[in-house]
């Protein structure tokens, strides 16, 4: 089974209601074995406020850009729900730069909005990697 960030499949689930359809990816995977996922749309719908990662005294937190709500635990819970529903995933295709799904390209800011890193893992993916120890993770 293959899990793919829904925006890469062309589903309109991004914060702005758009997608990031990846034609090259779609040509090269078996579409009959795909499980689409978008943790943010499951929590907030689309369109929605964007989320950014901030380093706080409590660790990295996923914070809404307008409401300043902390979505970290909701995203972590969504990862647990996904794992329980789909324990047999062998490959993940993840949206790069996403505060939820990035493998190694998420931006993290300090509390004054200064960029600290551009190589972090998204909150959702960080939890997935704990449960899917043998899965392959690929960032697109």
C-alpha positions, 0 to 999 in steps of 0.5 A, a space after each residue: 500500500 502507498 500513502 500519498 499527500 492528497 495535494 500531490 494527487 491533485 485534490 484541492 486540500 491545501 490551505 488556499 483550496 488548491 493542489 500541488 498535483 505531481 504528474 511525474 509521481 502519478 505516472 510512476 505509481 500504481 494508482 490502485 494501491 494509493 491511500 490519500 491523506 491530508 491531516 490539515 484538511 481533516 482537521 480544518 477543511 479547505 480553504 483554511 488558515 495556514 500553519 507554521 512551525 515555531 520553536 517554543 520552550 515546549 518544543 516545536 509547535 504547529 501554530 495557525 497563522 491567523 488564530 495562533 491556535 496550537 494544532 500540534 496535538 490535533 496533527 499528532 492525533 491524526 497521525 495515530 488515527 491514520 496508522 490505526 486505519 492503515 497499518 500496512 503502508 509501505 511507502 509514503 510520498 510526502 509534500 515538501 515544505 509542509 508543516 505537517 507532511 514535510 520529511 526534511 524541508 519544513 521551516 521552523 521559526 522562533 517566537 519572534 518569527 525569525 527563521 531558525 531552520 528549513 530542514 525540519 520534519 512536519 508534525 504529522 510525519 514525525 509521528 508517522 515515522 515512529 509507528 511506520 518503522 519499516 516504511 519508506 518516506 519520500 518527499 516530493 
